[in-house]
Amino acid sequence: MWLSTKLVSQTLNSLVRRRFVSMGVLVATQLVAGGGAMAQSVEARHWRGIGASTRQPEQVVAGTVAEWRGLWSRVGMPPPDMFEQGRMNAVGIFLGRRGSEGYAVNILSTSRRRDRIVVVFEEIMPPEIMMAQRAAPRPVASAPSLAPSLGPSLGPSLGPGGSGSAGFAAPGAGLPATGGLAPLPSRPAGQPTSPWAIILIHRADLPVSVEQRLFR
């Protein structure tokens, strides 16, 4: 009788363990699947350069052939004949005038997040500025602020034909004063530049947002 009770108890424990393991695998699978749904890569093609005709910082979304041509008019180049109205969107990112060479737009990702498409980019800066940022001490934490915290997105959501410049960080943003640091190495001034990038997104059913990732 004692052996039968012990055997039943061991069997029940084994079944409970198997059930919990199965549930754990199921939850993990759902979490992975959910994470994939949160950021789904979107097919896109992009061009970039440093000599845009426009000298003002802008983020512009194009949803028509006329707006697509308008993006390329800001660059001063003829548009590639590949825009399909109603099936594609395009985004133009123009950093504005920079005082020297060494600046560029780097497109990090184009993906779907929930109910929108998000284009993430960063500004490439001259090496000595990036090195100075790496060597700079972390700022001292200040007293808590009552102002609401800002999220990572610096750019507004833009509809077709929309534009804005509030989403751009100032050149060299995040670079503290050089007090206590060695002076930046000198370099030839070079010619002023106006970096740009144009992204062609192979879908047009969702609104587009642009985010700038600051250098860390």
N, C-alpha and C positions, 0 to 999 in steps of 0.2 A: 504493500500500500504506500509506504514511504517513497519507494523508488518510482512509482507511478506519479505521485505528486511532484517529485523533483523533475521528472522528465517533462511533465506538462508545463511546469514553471520555466524550464530552460527553453522549451519550444515557443512559449509566449514572448519571452525576452528577445529571442532571435527574430521573431516576427516584428516586434516593436522597433528593434534596431534597423531592420531592413526598411521599414516604413519611413522612419526618420531620415535615413540616408537617401531614399528615393525622393522625399519631399525637398531635402536640401539641394539635390541635383536639379530638381525642377525649378526651384526658386532661383538658383544661380543661372540656369538657362534663360529664364524670363528676364533677369536683370541684364544679362548680356544682350539679349534681343532688344530690350527696351533702350539700352544705351546706343545700339546701332541705329534705332529709329530716331533718336534725338539729333544725331548729326550724320546725315547721309550725303556722301559726296555727289556732286552734280557735275555733269559733263560741261566743260568750258574750255575756251581757248583764249589766250591773251597775248598782247603785244605791249612793248614798253620802250621808252627812250628817254632822252634828257633834253630835248630841244623843242618843247611845245611852244606854239605861237602865243598862247594865253599865258599871262604872268600872274594870274590870280589863282589862289587855291580853290578848287572846286571838286565836288563829287556829283556826277551827272548820270542819270539812268535814261537809256534810250529804248523806246518800245516801238518806234516806227522807222521806216527807211529814212525819212527826212531827219529824224533825231540821230540816227546812226551816222548819217553824213555830217551832221552838226558836230558830233564827237571828233571826227577826223579833221574837220575844219579847224578845231582848236589845236590840233597837232600840226596842221599845215601840210597834210598828206592826203592823197585820194583814198577813199575807203575801199577795203576789199569787198568784192562783189559776192558776199556770202550771207548777208543778213536776210532772214526769212520772217517777215512781219507776221505777228500772231503766233509764232512758234519759238521766237527767241527774244531775249532781252540783252542789253549791253550796258556796261558800267564804265564810265570814264573817271579816272582818278588823276587829278592834276595837283601837284604839290605847290605850285607857284614858283616864284623866282627864288633861286638859291645863289649865294654870292660866289660860289666856286664849283669846281668839279668834285666828283666823289659822292654825289647824292643820286639816289635812284629809288624807284618803287619796286618792292618785292612782294608779289602775290603769294600769300601763305596757303590759302584754301578758299574753295568755293563749295559751300555745302548747304543742305537743307536742315533747318532747325525748326521743328514743329511746323508752323504755318508760314514760313518765309525762307528766302534764300539769303545767306549771309556771305559776303565777300570779306575776307580778312587780309589785311596787308600791313607791311611795316615799311618805314623809311630807312633806307640804307644811307649811312653818313660816312664822311671821310674817316679813315682808320684811326687817326690821332684823337678824334672826338670820341669814337667808340672805346678806345683804350682808356681815355680819361674817365669815362663813365664807369668802366669796370674798376678803376683804381679809386674812385671817389668813395669816401666814407658814407655809410648809411645815415640818413637824416635822423635827428633825435626825435623821438615820439613826443608829440605835443599833447595837451590836455584834450580829453574827449570833446568832440564837437556835437552840437545839437542838430547840425545840418544832416540831411539824409545822405547815406552812402551812395556813391556813384558806382555803377557797374562797369564792366570792362568795355562795353560798347561806347565808342566816342562819336559815332556817326549816326545821324538820324535815319529812320526808314524812309526810303525814297521811292516814289512811284515813277512810272515812265515819264520822262521829260523833266523830272524834278532835279534840283541841284541844291547844293549847300556847301558851306565852307566851315561851319562850326565844328565839324567832326575832326578837323586836323589839329594835331599838337603843333605848337610852335617849333621852329627849327632848333634842334638840340634840346628838346623838352626833357626834363629829368636831370639835366646836367647842372650840378650846383656850382656856386662861385668857387673860384680856384684858390681861395684863401687856404694856406697851409699845404697846398699842392704845388708840385713843380709846374712851371709854365708849360703850356702846350708847345710841342715842337713846331717850328715854323715850316711853312710850305709855300710854294709859289701860289699866288692868288688864283691864277687860271681864269678861264672865262666863266661868266655867270651861266647857270643852267636853269632849266625849268622841267624837272622830271615828270613823267606821265606814264600811265598804263591804261589800256583799254581791254576789258574782259567781255568776251562774247559768251553768253550763257544759253545753253541749248534747251531752254524751256521758258515759257512766258505766263505760266498760270499762277505764280506766287509773287508777292511784293518782294523787293530787294532792299537789304540793309548793308551798310558798309561799316566795318570796324577797323580801327587802326590799333595795332599792337605796339606798345611803346617798348623801346629797347631796354633790356634789363641786364 
